[in-house]
Amino acid sequence: MSVGIWTFALEGKKPAEIRDAALEVEDLGFDTLWFGEAYGREAFTQAAVLLAATTRLRVATGIAQTSWREPAAAAGAERLLDQAYPGRFVHGLGGHRVGKRPVAAIRDYLTALDEALDEPAPTRVIAALGPRMLEVARDHADGAHPYFVPVSHTAFARSVLGPGKFLAVEQAVTFDPALAREHVGLYVKYAPHHQANLRRLGFTDDEQAAAAPRLVDAIVAVGEDAIAARVQAQLDAGADHVCLQVLTGNDDLPLAEWRALKGVVSGIAG
């Protein structure tokens, strides 16, 4: 299956809970579990816990913050995880480093990772939205991990990356239409880089400010039929992998929703 799970819900949970959650995702047949690094839980340590709890599941940081660790530290963590769990760790990275322009900062960080690692690296993908960052993903990494993007962005990203680069797209989904508008409204209010990306894709400032239906529909798939259709559309547009983030309106692990998604995406052509 070329579909995974993306979640913030592991944050703050006890180790036993996140182990059980990873096992659930693996047993359901999803191939990758993605998690963010935003609230203080260290990404590589958490990845190690999740990898140790499972046997087949790939574990991906989405994303590990480059501003939280120097490249040499990240390279050492990459090396150990890849040696211990060959082929199962994906290093998604991004974020802003003080005093540097984002594109140059990520390019320099990737170069420093290569210099610190004297052996083949695990898969690396970067948080890339605009054309210049996608070019860095193409030229200095294994691919890109766009977040909060419509299908039109996936087609654009593939055109920049070209063939052979890994494109792993986050896709927000929900079974509650009210949560879709809330999710979009939050990001367009507080995330200027997402505002700029949506503007490039033809969504006006007025549409963003109002969380207009056209925008909400493009970002979030609501209901079983729409979710299945959206995953297929993302794959058809050039994604190699789609990771589903379930919006629930709370911080609980969305186990019931993950189970429901198995049936929704079971017929997707990878």
C-alpha positions in Angstrom: 0.0 0.0 0.0 1.4 3.4 -0.9 -0.6 5.0 1.9 0.6 5.9 5.4 -0.5 7.6 8.6 0.6 11.1 9.6 -0.2 12.2 13.2 0.5 14.8 15.9 -1.3 12.5 18.4 1.8 10.7 19.6 2.9 13.8 21.4 2.4 13.6 25.2 1.4 9.9 25.2 3.1 7.4 27.3 5.6 5.1 25.7 3.3 2.1 26.0 0.6 4.0 24.2 2.8 5.0 21.3 4.1 1.5 20.9 0.6 0.1 20.7 -0.4 2.8 18.2 2.5 1.9 16.0 1.6 -1.8 16.1 -2.0 -0.9 15.2 -0.8 1.1 12.2 1.4 -1.8 11.1 -1.3 -4.4 11.6 -3.8 -2.3 9.6 -1.4 -2.5 6.6 -0.3 1.1 6.3 3.3 1.2 5.2 4.6 4.2 7.0 3.9 6.1 10.3 4.8 9.8 10.1 4.9 12.1 13.1 5.8 15.8 13.7 8.3 17.3 16.0 6.6 20.4 17.5 5.9 20.1 21.2 9.2 19.0 22.7 9.5 15.2 22.1 12.7 14.5 20.4 12.2 13.1 16.9 15.0 10.6 16.6 14.4 9.1 20.1 10.7 8.7 19.3 11.5 7.1 16.0 13.7 4.6 17.8 10.8 3.7 20.1 8.4 3.2 17.2 10.8 1.2 15.2 11.6 -1.1 18.1 7.9 -1.8 18.7 7.3 -2.9 15.1 8.8 -5.3 12.6 7.8 -4.0 9.1 6.6 -0.5 9.5 8.6 2.4 8.1 8.8 5.3 10.5 9.3 8.9 9.2 9.8 12.2 10.8 7.5 14.8 9.4 9.5 16.8 10.1 12.6 16.8 12.3 13.4 20.4 13.1 16.8 21.4 11.7 17.0 24.3 14.2 16.8 21.9 17.1 20.1 20.0 16.3 23.3 20.4 14.5 23.9 18.4 11.3 26.5 16.2 13.0 24.0 15.1 15.7 21.3 14.4 13.1 23.8 12.4 11.0 24.8 10.3 14.0 21.1 9.6 14.7 20.5 8.7 11.1 23.4 6.3 11.1 22.3 4.4 14.1 18.6 4.1 13.1 19.5 2.9 9.6 22.0 0.4 10.9 19.5 -1.0 13.5 16.5 -0.9 11.2 17.7 -1.1 7.6 15.4 0.6 5.2 12.7 1.5 7.7 13.7 5.0 8.8 12.8 8.1 6.7 14.4 11.4 7.8 12.0 14.2 6.9 13.5 17.5 7.8 12.9 21.2 7.6 12.3 24.3 9.6 14.1 27.6 9.8 17.6 28.3 11.1 18.1 31.8 12.6 20.0 34.2 10.4 19.8 32.2 7.2 17.4 32.2 4.3 15.3 29.0 4.3 16.4 27.6 1.0 20.1 28.2 1.6 19.8 26.9 5.2 18.3 23.6 4.1 20.8 23.2 1.3 23.7 23.9 3.6 22.2 21.5 6.3 21.9 18.7 3.8 25.5 19.3 2.6 26.7 19.2 6.2 24.8 15.9 6.8 26.6 14.3 3.9 29.9 15.5 5.2 29.2 14.1 8.6 28.1 10.7 7.4 30.8 8.5 5.9 28.3 5.8 4.6 25.1 5.7 2.6 22.4 7.7 4.2 18.8 6.7 4.9 16.0 8.2 2.8 15.9 12.0 3.3 13.0 14.2 2.2 12.6 17.8 2.9 9.5 20.0 3.6 9.3 21.7 0.3 6.5 23.9 -1.2 8.0 26.5 -3.5 10.0 25.9 -6.7 13.4 26.7 -5.2 12.9 24.4 -2.2 11.7 21.7 -4.5 14.8 22.1 -6.5 16.9 21.6 -3.3 14.8 18.4 -2.7 15.6 17.2 -6.2 19.3 18.1 -6.2 20.4 17.4 -2.5 17.9 15.0 -1.1 15.8 11.9 -2.0 12.7 13.9 -2.5 10.1 16.1 -0.8 7.4 15.9 1.9 4.9 18.7 1.2 2.3 19.4 3.9 -1.1 21.2 3.6 -1.2 21.0 -0.2 -3.9 20.3 -2.8 -3.6 18.0 -5.7 -2.5 20.8 -8.0 0.6 21.3 -5.9 1.4 17.6 -6.2 1.4 17.8 -10.0 3.6 20.9 -9.7 6.0 19.3 -7.3 6.4 16.3 -9.5 7.2 18.5 -12.5 10.0 20.1 -10.6 11.3 17.0 -8.9 11.2 15.0 -12.1 11.0 11.2 -12.2 12.9 9.0 -9.7 12.5 11.3 -6.6 10.3 10.3 -3.7 7.2 12.5 -3.3 5.4 11.9 0.0 2.4 14.1 0.3 0.5 14.8 3.6 -3.3 14.7 3.1 -5.7 16.0 5.8 -8.9 13.9 6.1 -11.8 14.0 8.4 -15.3 12.6 8.9 -16.5 16.0 10.3 -16.9 18.9 7.8 -16.6 21.5 10.6 -13.1 20.3 11.5 -12.0 20.8 7.9 -12.8 24.5 7.9 -11.2 24.9 11.3 -8.0 23.2 10.2 -7.6 25.3 7.1 -8.5 28.5 9.0 -5.7 27.9 11.5 -3.0 27.4 9.0 -3.9 30.3 6.7 -4.0 32.5 9.8 -0.7 31.6 11.4 1.5 30.1 8.6 2.8 32.7 6.1 4.7 30.1 4.0 1.4 28.2 3.5 -0.3 31.5 2.6 2.3 32.2 0.0 2.1 28.6 -1.4 -1.7 28.8 -1.7 -1.4 32.2 -3.4 1.0 30.6 -6.0 -1.7 28.0 -6.6 -4.4 30.5 -7.3 -6.2 30.9 -4.0 -6.8 34.5 -3.2 -6.1 36.3 0.1 -9.9 36.8 0.5 -10.5 33.0 0.0 -7.8 32.3 2.6 -9.1 34.8 5.1 -12.6 33.4 4.8 -11.5 29.7 4.7 -13.6 29.6 1.6 -15.3 26.3 0.6 -13.2 26.0 -2.6 -10.0 26.1 -0.5 -11.3 23.9 2.3 -12.3 21.3 -0.3 -8.9 21.4 -1.9 -7.0 20.9 1.3 -9.2 18.4 3.3 -11.0 15.3 2.1 -14.2 14.8 4.0 -16.0 11.5 4.2 -15.1 8.0 2.9 -15.8 8.5 -0.7 -13.9 11.8 -0.9 -11.0 10.4 1.0 -10.6 7.4 -1.4 -11.0 9.7 -4.4 -8.4 12.2 -3.0 -5.8 9.6 -2.3 -6.2 8.3 -5.8 -6.0 11.8 -7.2 -2.8 12.5 -5.3 -1.2 9.3 -6.6 -2.4 10.1 -10.2 -0.9 13.6 -9.9 2.6 12.2 -9.1 2.7 11.3 -5.5 4.6 8.1 -4.6 3.1 8.0 -1.1 0.2 9.7 0.6 0.2 10.0 4.4 -3.2 10.6 5.9 -3.6 13.0 8.8 -7.0 12.4 10.5 -8.6 15.6 12.0 -10.5 14.8 15.1 -10.6 18.0 17.1 -8.8 16.5 20.1 -5.4 15.1 21.0 -6.6 11.5 21.4 -5.1 8.7 19.3 -7.6 8.3 16.4 -7.5 4.5 16.5 -11.1 4.1 15.3 -10.6 6.5 12.4 -7.4 4.7 11.4 -9.3 1.4 11.3 -12.0 3.1 9.2 -9.4 4.4 6.8 -8.1 0.9 6.1 -11.4 0.1 4.4 -11.5 3.4 2.7 -8.1 3.0 1.0 -8.0 -0.7 0.5 -8.8 -0.5 -3.1 -6.4 2.3 -4.0 -4.0 1.5 -6.8 -0.4 2.2 -5.7 
